[in-house]
C-alpha cells in the first residue's frame, strides 16, 4: 500500500468511527435539526450564497458532505438538484437516514473527493468543494472536479484560510503553530471536532492525517486543471480576539470554459496533453485580482 493510500484509509477509519457520535453532537447543539431542513431551512454563510446566486434547477455536487450533510440539504432547499459524496461509508449511511427523515431526494455516494470514481464526466453545473484539509492531492482533485463539470459550470471552493490556520490565539497574542510553507502531512491523534468539545468531548483518540495547502498551491491547482478564476474573497467568522482581525475563510469561484480543453482526462489525473501553457495565461489577471481585493464582489 502506498503512503497516500495509507493516509486515505487512516482518514476513512477515523471518520467512520466518529460519524455516529458526530451526528449526536449535532443534535445536542441543534435539537430542531430535522425540522429546520424539512421546513426549507439553510445554514450556508451569506458570502457563499451570494457567490453562486440563484441555483434553482441547477445540478450541484457536494464533494465532502459528512454525515450531517447540512450544506447539501441547504443547497437542495435553495432549489439545486444535489448529489453529495463522502469518503466514509458511515457518513453516507447516516446522511441517507437524515435525508429520509427530512424528506430530501439528495443522491448520496461513497467516494473519495479527489477521484470521484463513481461520478460520470460532464454531469454538474456546480461543484461545491470544502474541507480541503482532508485532501492530500489538490491538483488531482481539481482535475476531477473539472472532469465532472459541464462546460460553463462553476466551482465554489470555500475553506479555512491557510495562513490563519498556521496561527493560534493564546493569552491575547498570536502564536505561530506551523510553518506556512511546510507541506508535510500532519499526522496526529484525532479526538473529534470543536463541536464535540462543546458537548463534553469525544471519548476516543484515533490516528488521523490532515494536509496543509498554501493559497498559491490551491489557486495553481485550479488554473492547471483548466478553470478560469471568476472571484475570490477573504472573510472572518471570528468575533473577538486577535484572530478576528484576520481572515478565517477563503472563497474562490471558478468557471469551466464553454470550450474546454480536449484532453483524455482520467480520475487518476493522467491526461494526453499539458494545459500548463493555457493556465499560465490567466496568471497575470489572477495576480491583479489577488493584489487588489480583500472581500471579492463579482469580477
N, C-alpha and C positions, 0 to 999 in steps of 0.2 A: 504494500500500500504506500503510495506517495505521501509526502508530508502534507501536501494540500488536501488530499483525500482524507487523511487522518484528522486534519483540522476541521474539515467539514463534518465528519462523523462525531467529533468531540462536541461541536456546537449542537448538532442534532440531538445527541444524547442528553445534554444538559437541559435543553429546552423541552424535550419530551418529558423529562422528569418534573419540570417546573410548571408546565402549562395548566394542569388541573388546579393547582393552588393559585396560580396567577389569575385564573378566572374568578376564583373565590375572593381574592383580594379586590378585584374589580367590583364585585357585587357588594362587598362591605363598604367600599368607598362610594358606590353609586347604586343604591338599592333599587332605583327605578330604571336600571339599565335596559331591561327588555321593553318596558312601556315606552321609554324615550324613543327608541328606534322604531318600535311598532307604530308609533304615532307620528312618524316622519321627521324625528329629530336628527340633528347632526352635531359633530364635535370638532369639525375642521377649523383650524386657525383662519382668521379673516384674510390674511395675505395669501393663503393657499387657495381659497375660493376665488379671490379677485384675480389670481394669476391665470386661472383657466376659464373664468367666466361661465357662461351657460353651458352645461354639459348634457342637457336633456337629449335623450335619444342616441348619445354617443357611446361607443364601446370603450370600456376602461379596464385596464389590468392593474391590480394592486399586487406588486411583486413580493410583498412580505407582510401578510395580513395579521399574523399572530392569532391566538385563539379567540380573542375578543372581537376581532375584525371590525373595530369601531369605525375606522376610516373607510373601509369597504362599505359598511352599512350607510355611512354618511353620504358617500358618492351615489349610492343607489337611491337614497331618499331625495337627492337633488336631481334625479332623473336619468342618471347614467345606467347603461347596461353593463353590470360589473362582473368580472371574473377575478378571483383572488387566489393567490398561491402562498404557500409557506413550506419551508424545508421540513418541518416537524409533522409527522403523521398525527400526533396527538393534538397539535394545534388545529389541523384541518377537521379532525373528528369533533372537537368542541365547537369550532366555528360553524360547522354544518348543523349541530344541535341548536346553537344560538339562532341561526337563520330560520330553522323550523319554528322556534318559539316566537320569533319576531314576525314571521310570515314573509321573509325575504326570499327572492328567487336567485340570489347570487350563486354562481357556479364556482366551486372550490376545487383546487388541485394541489396535490403534494408535489412540490417542485423546488429545486434549487434555483433561486432567483438569478444566479449567474449564467445558467444554461437554458432554463425554461424548456426542457426537453419535451414535455407533453404538449407544449403550446405551438400551434402551427404558424407558419410565416404569414405576414401581411394580414393581420386579424384585427388590430385595435386602432382606434382613433387617438387614445390617450394611454400612456404608461405612467403610473404613479409609483415613484421609487423613493423609499425611505429606509432608515436604519442601515446606512452604508457601512457602519462599523462591523456588521456581520458578514460582509462580502470581501473576500481576500483579493479577488481579481476584478477590479473595477473596469479595466478595458474589456475583458471578456463579457462582463455583464452588459456594458453599453452596446457592444456589438449585437448581443441577443435581444436587448430591448429595441434596438433599431430593426432587427430581423422581424420581430412580431408586429411591428407598427405599419400601418398603411401610409403610403406617400401623402405628405401634407399633414400627418398626425403630429401630435405634440407629446413631449415627455416633461413631467414635472418632477424634479429632484428636490427633496426637502429633508434636511439633515442637520444634526448638531454641528455647529461651526467648528472646523478642525483646529483653528487657532485657539479658541476659548476652551476647547476640550483638553488642551495641554495645561490649563491653569486650574488652581483650586483656591477658594477663598478661605483664609484662616485668620481669625482674630482681626478682621477688618482689613487684611492685606491680601495681595495675590501672591501665590507661590507657584513656581514653575514645576509641574509634576512630571513632564516628559519633554524630550527634545522634539520640536515640531517636525524636524526632518528625519527623525528615526522611524523608519517604516517596518521595523521588525514586528512580527506578530506578538501581541501582548497576551501571554499565557498566564491565566490567573484562576483562582478558585471563585466560582460563580455562586453567590448566595442570594440570588433574586435581584429584583429591581427596586428603585426607590418606592414604588407602590407597596411592595412587601414591607419595607422598612417602616412605612407609615401605619402599618397594621400588625405590628409585633414581630416582624421579620419572618424569614423562611428558615426552616429547621434543617436545611441541607447545605452542604458546600461541595460542589462538583467541579471538576476541571472544565475550563472553557477557554476560548480564544476570541479576542477582538482584534480589529485591524484599524490602523490609523492611516488616513489618506490626506495628503495636503490638498488645498484648494486647487493648486495648479495641476496636480495629478488627476483630480476629478474632472476638471474642465478639459484637459488634454484628452482624457478617455472619451468624453462626449464628442469632441471635434474629430478625433481619429476614427470614431465609428461612422462618421458621416453626417452627424447632426449639425444644424445651424443654431447658434445661440440667439434666442429672442429677448430674454430678460434675465436679470439677476438682482437679488436683493439680500440684505443682511438685516436680521430682526432680533430684538431682545425680548425674551419672555421671563427675565429675572427681575423681580420687582424692587429689590433692595440689595445693599451691599456693593462691594467693588465690581462684581461681575455684571451688575445692572448697567454699567457704563460701556459694556462690550456686547457684540452680537452673540446671542446664544444659538441662533439658527441661520443657515444659509439656504437660499432658494434659487434654483436655476430652471429656466423654461427653455426647452429645445424644440426644434421642428425638424422632422424628416422631410427633405426636399421632395417636391412633387415628382421630379425626375431623379430618382435615387440611383446610386452607382450600380452598375451591372456586375455585381460580384457574386461568386458562388460562395455564399457565407453559410457556415455550419455552426451548430451550437457550441462546438469546441473552440470557436474563434478563428479557425483557419479560413482563408479566402484565396481566390485565384489571383488577386492583384492588390496592390497597396493603394490606400486612399490618403496617405500622409501628405502628398503634394497638394491635394484638393483641400484637406483640412487646414493646412498651413496658410491658405489664402484667407481664412477667416480670422487669423490671429491678430492682425493689426486692429481690426474692428473690435474684437473681444478686449484687447488691451485698453482701447479707448473707453469702452464701457466700464471696465473694472476700475480704471483710474478716476472716472468722473462721477460714479454713482455710489450711493450707500443704500437707499431704500427703493430699488428699482420700481418705477412705473413702466408702462409699456415702452418697448424700444421702437 
